[in-house]
Amino acid sequence: MTDYATLVLQSGREKSVHRRHPWLFSGSIAKVEGQPQPGDTVDIRSSHGERLALGAYAPQSRTAVRIWTWDLDERIDEAFILGRMRASIARREAFVRQDGVTAYREIFAESDGFPGLVVDRYGDMRVFQLLSPGPERWREVIAEELLSADGVRAVYERSDSDARAREGLPTRRGLPWGDDTAMRVVIEEHGLKYHVDLQQGHKTGFYLDQRESRKQVLAFKDPGDVLNCFAYTGPFTCCALAAGARSVVSVESSAEAIDLAKENLALNRLDGKATRWLEGDVFKELRRFRDAARQFDTIILDPPRFAATAAQVHRASRGYKDINLLALKLLRPGGRLLTFSCSGGVSASLFQKIVAGAALDAEVNAVITGWFAQPEDHPVNIHIPESRYLKGLLLQRID
């Protein structure tokens, strides 16, 4: 017997648990015995009373339980939390030695067996996000462990994702642990340096998941005239210029991001005169370029997530098709399009189908010469297809 509250599943709903998928939706629950609070551990049982797993309870979320462990002899206590954290961080050590980067993901939520916790390392700073009630319950333990490592100056919290509202949690950000220091750091990646705003930047400050894609752009021979859409603070712009681009037009809606992007060009001693920055809406700018018959040799489409939930996939698909159709019309024969989706609900096969439809409507013939995915510090759990959220295609126009 356990001292945890018991959660009993509807008949037949234990299949996903047996397949090691860690999410249980509210509709799969028959009853809850006891009075668990948000973040409390619950003992998950089948309709026949079979013990299945231990998970964190989230009564206000559609995902009502996130499974911690299938080992029924384990207890979800401080030792368990610390063990999971240390194991995940240790798995990154070889990655850091091999790649020589100073910014990377140390804990990737469910993929690392820690549902709802994201930890990113930026040099001597760590940034963490608590995205569900399970890790929220262990907030102090998590932060103190993150600060305890050698070389860590401060730990900053960015629990300000929209996901928290869906979990019934308030947003929170701040620097309660470590030195009260400036929230601007400089990171290194593939020979380039970038300013990162940990306080106001997207996600935890930087798109760490696009590291390998940026490396590919750095390796391009003669990128020519480049159009970088959703440019953010300019990492793809920097890579294109470092690869020898003749010119780069970068489109970004945030004036603050553009200011930081210009600093990143200066930091890397790249030619700012070869770059034009447009503050505006990418969809509108693409249409304006189309109407002006502009053309480019390399186009990069790295939009924010269009679909936060499965219910938004249809609308997201229309958005992906629109921007890819417009971009393909702007691409010179022989030119390259790098196009991405970070919407978890849009599968790799669906994304490829959307881009193929865009090429058909644009009356463009293209071939796929490469595929992009999230790097190894953002692992895909084999039991959780949704953890493969970043998809990308490298297309070349051949007509």
C-alpha positions as CSV (number, residue, x, y, z in Angstrom):
1,M,0.0,0.0,0.0
2,T,1.0,3.6,-0.5
3,D,0.2,6.8,1.3
4,Y,-0.6,8.6,-2.0
5,A,-4.1,9.4,-3.2
6,T,-5.3,7.0,-5.8
7,L,-6.4,7.8,-9.4
8,V,-8.5,5.1,-11.1
9,L,-8.6,5.1,-14.9
10,Q,-11.6,4.4,-17.1
11,S,-11.8,0.9,-18.5
12,G,-9.3,0.5,-21.4
13,R,-7.5,3.8,-20.8
14,E,-4.4,2.1,-19.3
15,K,-3.0,1.3,-22.8
16,S,-1.0,4.5,-23.0
17,V,0.5,3.9,-19.6
18,H,1.6,0.4,-20.7
19,R,3.2,2.1,-23.8
20,R,5.2,4.4,-21.5
21,H,3.5,7.6,-22.6
22,P,3.6,9.9,-19.6
23,W,0.4,11.9,-20.2
24,L,-3.0,11.0,-18.9
25,F,-5.9,13.3,-20.0
26,S,-8.8,14.3,-17.7
27,G,-11.3,12.3,-19.8
28,S,-9.4,9.0,-19.0
29,I,-10.0,9.3,-15.3
30,A,-12.9,7.4,-13.7
31,K,-12.4,8.7,-10.1
32,V,-9.9,10.1,-7.6
33,E,-9.8,8.6,-4.2
34,G,-8.4,11.0,-1.6
35,Q,-7.9,14.7,-1.9
36,P,-4.7,15.3,-3.8
37,Q,-3.6,18.9,-4.4
38,P,-2.0,20.3,-7.6
39,G,1.5,18.7,-7.9
40,D,0.8,15.9,-5.4
41,T,1.9,12.4,-6.3
42,V,-1.0,10.0,-7.2
43,D,-1.0,6.3,-7.4
44,I,-2.3,5.4,-10.9
45,R,-4.5,2.3,-11.2
46,S,-6.4,0.5,-13.9
47,S,-10.2,0.0,-13.6
48,H,-9.4,-3.4,-12.2
49,G,-7.2,-2.0,-9.4
50,E,-3.8,-2.9,-11.0
51,R,-1.1,-0.4,-9.9
52,L,0.4,1.1,-13.0
53,A,2.6,4.1,-12.2
54,L,3.1,7.2,-10.0
55,G,2.4,10.7,-11.4
56,A,2.0,14.4,-10.6
57,Y,-1.6,15.5,-10.4
58,A,-2.8,18.6,-12.2
59,P,-6.6,18.9,-11.7
60,Q,-7.0,22.2,-13.6
61,S,-5.2,20.9,-16.8
62,R,-6.5,18.8,-19.7
63,T,-3.4,16.7,-19.0
64,A,-4.5,15.8,-15.6
65,V,-1.5,13.6,-14.7
66,R,2.1,13.5,-15.8
67,I,3.8,10.2,-14.9
68,W,7.0,10.4,-12.9
69,T,7.9,6.7,-12.8
70,W,6.6,3.2,-13.7
71,D,8.8,1.7,-10.9
72,L,6.3,1.2,-8.1
73,D,9.1,0.7,-5.6
74,E,10.2,4.3,-6.0
75,R,9.1,7.3,-3.9
76,I,8.7,10.7,-5.3
77,D,10.8,12.6,-2.8
78,E,13.7,15.0,-2.7
79,A,16.2,12.2,-3.5
80,F,14.1,11.2,-6.5
81,I,14.0,14.8,-7.8
82,L,17.7,15.3,-7.4
83,G,18.6,12.0,-8.9
84,R,16.6,12.7,-12.1
85,M,18.1,16.2,-12.4
86,R,21.7,15.0,-11.9
87,A,21.3,12.2,-14.4
88,S,20.0,14.5,-17.1
89,I,22.7,17.1,-16.6
90,A,25.4,14.4,-16.6
91,R,24.2,13.2,-20.0
92,R,25.1,16.6,-21.4
93,E,28.7,16.5,-20.3
94,A,30.0,14.6,-23.3
95,F,28.0,16.8,-25.6
96,V,29.6,19.9,-24.1
97,R,33.1,18.5,-24.5
98,Q,32.5,17.5,-28.1
99,D,30.8,20.6,-29.3
100,G,32.5,23.3,-27.3
101,V,29.4,25.4,-27.0
102,T,28.6,27.5,-23.9
103,A,24.8,27.4,-24.1
104,Y,22.7,24.3,-24.2
105,R,19.7,22.5,-22.7
106,E,20.4,20.5,-19.6
107,I,16.9,19.1,-18.8
108,F,14.3,18.7,-21.5
109,A,11.1,17.8,-19.5
110,E,9.5,14.5,-20.4
111,S,12.3,13.5,-22.7
112,D,14.6,13.4,-19.7
113,G,12.1,11.8,-17.3
114,F,11.2,15.1,-15.6
115,P,7.8,16.2,-16.9
116,G,7.3,20.0,-16.9
117,L,10.9,21.1,-16.1
118,V,13.2,22.8,-18.6
119,V,16.7,23.9,-17.7
120,D,19.0,25.8,-20.0
121,R,22.7,26.7,-19.4
122,Y,24.1,30.0,-20.6
123,G,27.7,30.1,-19.5
124,D,27.7,30.7,-15.8
125,M,24.0,31.2,-15.7
126,R,21.2,28.7,-15.5
127,V,17.6,29.5,-16.6
128,F,14.7,27.2,-15.6
129,Q,11.0,26.9,-16.4
130,L,8.4,25.1,-14.4
131,L,5.6,24.2,-16.8
132,S,3.3,22.0,-14.7
133,P,2.3,21.5,-11.0
134,G,4.6,18.5,-10.6
135,P,8.0,20.4,-10.7
136,E,6.3,23.5,-9.2
137,R,5.9,21.5,-6.0
138,W,9.7,21.0,-5.9
139,R,10.6,24.6,-7.0
140,E,13.0,25.3,-4.0
141,V,14.8,22.0,-4.3
142,I,15.2,22.4,-8.0
143,A,16.6,26.0,-7.8
144,E,19.0,25.2,-5.0
145,E,20.4,22.2,-6.8
146,L,20.9,24.2,-10.0
147,L,22.8,26.9,-8.1
148,S,25.0,24.3,-6.3
149,A,27.1,23.3,-9.4
150,D,30.6,24.7,-9.7
151,G,30.8,27.7,-12.0
152,V,27.1,28.7,-11.7
153,R,26.8,32.3,-10.7
154,A,23.0,32.7,-10.6
155,V,19.8,30.9,-11.4
156,Y,17.0,32.7,-13.2
157,E,13.4,31.6,-13.4
158,R,11.4,32.1,-16.6
159,S,8.1,30.4,-15.6
160,D,6.2,32.8,-17.9
161,S,5.1,30.4,-20.6
162,D,1.4,30.3,-21.8
163,A,1.5,26.6,-20.8
164,R,1.3,27.6,-17.2
165,A,-2.1,29.2,-17.6
166,R,-3.4,25.9,-19.1
167,E,-2.1,24.2,-15.9
168,G,-3.8,26.7,-13.6
169,L,-0.5,28.2,-12.5
170,P,0.4,31.9,-12.4
171,T,3.3,33.2,-14.4
172,R,6.6,34.0,-12.6
173,R,10.0,35.3,-13.5
174,G,12.9,36.6,-11.5
175,L,16.3,36.1,-10.0
176,P,15.7,34.8,-6.5
177,W,18.9,32.6,-6.4
178,G,22.5,33.7,-6.7
179,D,24.1,37.1,-7.5
180,D,21.8,40.0,-8.4
181,T,23.4,40.5,-11.7
182,A,22.6,41.9,-15.1
183,M,20.4,39.6,-17.2
184,R,22.5,40.0,-20.4
185,V,25.1,37.3,-21.2
186,V,27.3,36.5,-24.1
187,I,27.4,32.9,-25.4
188,E,29.6,31.1,-28.0
189,E,28.5,28.8,-30.7
190,H,30.4,27.4,-33.7
191,G,32.9,30.3,-33.6
192,L,30.3,33.1,-33.3
193,K,29.2,35.0,-30.2
194,Y,25.7,36.2,-29.3
195,H,24.2,38.5,-26.7
196,V,21.3,36.9,-24.9
197,D,18.7,38.7,-22.9
198,L,17.7,36.1,-20.3
199,Q,15.0,38.4,-18.8
200,Q,13.0,39.5,-21.9
201,G,14.2,37.1,-24.6
202,H,12.0,34.5,-26.3
203,K,11.7,31.1,-24.5
204,T,14.6,31.2,-22.0
205,G,16.4,33.9,-24.0
206,F,17.7,32.1,-27.2
207,Y,16.6,29.5,-29.6
208,L,19.1,26.8,-28.5
209,D,17.3,24.2,-30.5
210,Q,18.4,25.7,-33.9
211,R,22.1,25.2,-33.2
212,E,22.7,22.5,-35.9
213,S,20.6,24.4,-38.4
214,R,22.7,27.5,-37.9
215,K,25.8,25.3,-38.3
216,Q,24.5,24.2,-41.7
217,V,24.1,27.8,-42.8
218,L,27.6,28.6,-41.7
219,A,28.8,25.8,-44.1
220,F,27.0,27.2,-47.1
221,K,29.1,28.2,-50.1
222,D,28.0,31.4,-51.6
223,P,24.6,32.0,-49.9
224,G,24.1,35.0,-52.3
225,D,21.2,37.3,-51.5
226,V,19.6,36.1,-48.3
227,L,16.1,36.7,-46.8
228,N,15.9,35.8,-43.1
229,C,12.3,35.8,-41.8
230,F,11.4,35.9,-38.1
231,A,15.0,36.9,-37.6
232,Y,14.8,37.5,-33.8
233,T,18.2,38.6,-32.5
234,G,19.9,37.7,-35.8
235,P,21.7,34.3,-35.3
236,F,20.9,33.1,-38.8
237,T,21.8,36.5,-40.2
238,C,25.2,36.3,-38.5
239,C,25.7,32.8,-39.9
240,A,24.8,33.9,-43.4
241,L,27.1,36.8,-43.3
242,A,29.9,34.7,-41.9
243,A,29.4,32.3,-44.8
244,G,29.9,35.0,-47.3
245,A,26.4,36.3,-48.1
246,R,26.3,39.1,-50.6
247,S,23.4,40.7,-48.7
248,V,20.9,39.8,-46.0
249,V,17.4,41.2,-45.5
250,S,16.2,40.4,-42.0
251,V,12.5,40.7,-41.0
252,E,11.5,40.8,-37.4
253,S,8.5,42.3,-35.6
254,S,10.3,43.3,-32.4
255,A,12.4,46.5,-32.3
256,E,14.2,45.3,-29.2
257,A,15.2,42.1,-30.9
258,I,16.5,44.1,-33.9
259,D,18.6,46.3,-31.6
260,L,20.2,43.2,-30.0
261,A,20.7,41.7,-33.5
262,K,22.7,44.7,-34.6
263,E,24.8,44.3,-31.5
264,N,25.4,40.7,-32.4
265,L,26.7,41.7,-35.8
266,A,29.1,44.2,-34.2
267,L,30.2,41.6,-31.7
268,N,31.2,39.3,-34.5
269,R,32.7,42.1,-36.6
270,L,30.3,41.3,-39.5
271,D,29.5,43.8,-42.2
272,G,26.4,45.6,-41.1
273,K,26.3,47.5,-44.4
274,A,25.4,44.2,-46.1
275,T,22.3,43.8,-43.9
276,R,18.9,45.5,-44.0
277,W,16.6,45.2,-41.1
278,L,12.9,45.4,-41.5
279,E,10.6,45.8,-38.5
280,G,7.3,44.4,-39.5
281,D,5.0,41.4,-40.1
282,V,6.6,38.6,-42.1
283,F,3.4,37.8,-44.0
284,K,3.0,41.4,-45.1
285,E,6.7,41.8,-46.0
286,L,6.6,38.6,-48.1
287,R,3.6,39.8,-50.0
288,R,5.3,43.2,-50.6
289,F,8.4,41.4,-51.9
290,R,6.2,39.3,-54.2
291,D,4.5,42.4,-55.6
292,A,7.8,44.0,-56.2
293,A,9.2,40.9,-58.0
294,R,12.1,40.6,-55.5
295,Q,14.1,37.4,-55.6
296,F,16.6,35.8,-53.2
297,D,19.2,33.0,-53.4
298,T,18.6,31.8,-49.8
299,I,15.4,32.2,-47.8
300,I,15.1,31.2,-44.1
301,L,11.7,30.7,-42.5
302,D,11.9,30.1,-38.8
303,P,8.5,31.1,-37.4
304,P,7.3,30.9,-33.8
305,R,5.0,28.1,-32.9
306,F,1.8,28.4,-34.8
307,A,0.0,25.5,-33.0
308,A,0.2,25.3,-29.2
309,T,-2.4,22.6,-29.0
310,A,-3.8,19.9,-31.3
311,A,-6.9,21.9,-31.8
312,Q,-4.9,24.7,-33.5
313,V,-3.2,22.4,-36.1
314,H,-5.7,23.2,-38.9
315,R,-5.1,27.0,-38.6
316,A,-1.4,26.5,-38.2
317,S,-1.3,24.4,-41.4
318,R,-2.8,27.4,-43.3
319,G,-0.2,29.7,-41.9
320,Y,2.7,27.4,-42.8
321,K,1.4,27.0,-46.3
322,D,1.0,30.7,-46.8
323,I,4.5,31.7,-45.8
324,N,6.1,28.8,-47.7
325,L,4.1,29.5,-50.9
326,L,5.2,33.2,-50.8
327,A,8.8,32.3,-50.0
328,L,9.0,29.8,-52.9
329,K,7.7,32.5,-55.3
330,L,10.6,34.7,-54.2
331,L,13.3,32.0,-54.6
332,R,15.6,32.2,-57.6
333,P,16.1,29.0,-59.7
334,G,18.8,27.1,-57.9
335,G,18.1,28.9,-54.7
336,R,17.7,27.3,-51.3
337,L,14.8,27.5,-48.8
338,L,15.3,26.5,-45.1
339,T,11.8,26.2,-43.6
340,F,10.9,25.1,-40.1
341,S,8.0,24.2,-37.8
342,C,8.3,24.0,-34.0
343,S,4.6,23.2,-33.5
344,G,4.5,19.9,-31.7
345,G,1.0,19.1,-33.1
346,V,2.4,19.3,-36.7
347,S,4.2,16.1,-37.5
348,A,7.2,15.9,-39.8
349,S,5.1,14.1,-42.4
350,L,2.3,16.7,-42.2
351,F,4.8,19.6,-42.5
352,Q,6.4,18.1,-45.6
353,K,3.0,17.6,-47.1
354,I,2.2,21.3,-46.4
355,V,5.4,22.5,-48.0
356,A,4.8,20.2,-51.0
357,G,1.3,21.8,-51.4
358,A,2.8,25.3,-51.2
359,A,5.3,24.4,-53.9
360,L,2.5,23.0,-56.1
361,D,0.5,26.2,-55.7
362,A,3.6,28.3,-56.3
363,E,4.2,26.3,-59.5
364,V,7.7,25.7,-58.4
365,N,9.7,22.5,-58.8
366,A,12.0,21.7,-55.8
367,V,13.9,18.9,-54.2
368,I,14.6,18.2,-50.6
369,T,18.3,18.1,-50.1
370,G,18.3,18.0,-46.3
371,W,16.2,17.6,-43.1
372,F,16.6,19.5,-39.9
373,A,15.7,18.4,-36.3
374,Q,16.3,19.5,-32.8
375,P,19.9,18.8,-31.5
376,E,20.9,16.0,-29.1
377,D,20.5,18.2,-26.0
378,H,16.8,18.3,-26.9
379,P,16.4,14.5,-27.2
380,V,13.2,12.8,-28.5
381,N,11.8,10.2,-26.1
382,I,11.0,7.1,-28.2
383,H,7.7,6.7,-26.3
384,I,6.6,10.4,-26.8
385,P,6.3,11.3,-30.4
386,E,5.3,14.8,-29.4
387,S,8.8,15.4,-28.0
388,R,9.9,15.7,-31.6
389,Y,8.6,19.2,-32.0
390,L,11.2,20.8,-34.3
391,K,11.1,19.9,-38.0
392,G,12.9,21.5,-40.9
393,L,13.4,21.0,-44.6
394,L,16.2,22.3,-46.9
395,L,14.8,22.7,-50.4
396,Q,16.4,23.7,-53.6
397,R,14.5,25.1,-56.5
398,I,15.4,23.2,-59.7
399,D,13.2,24.7,-62.4
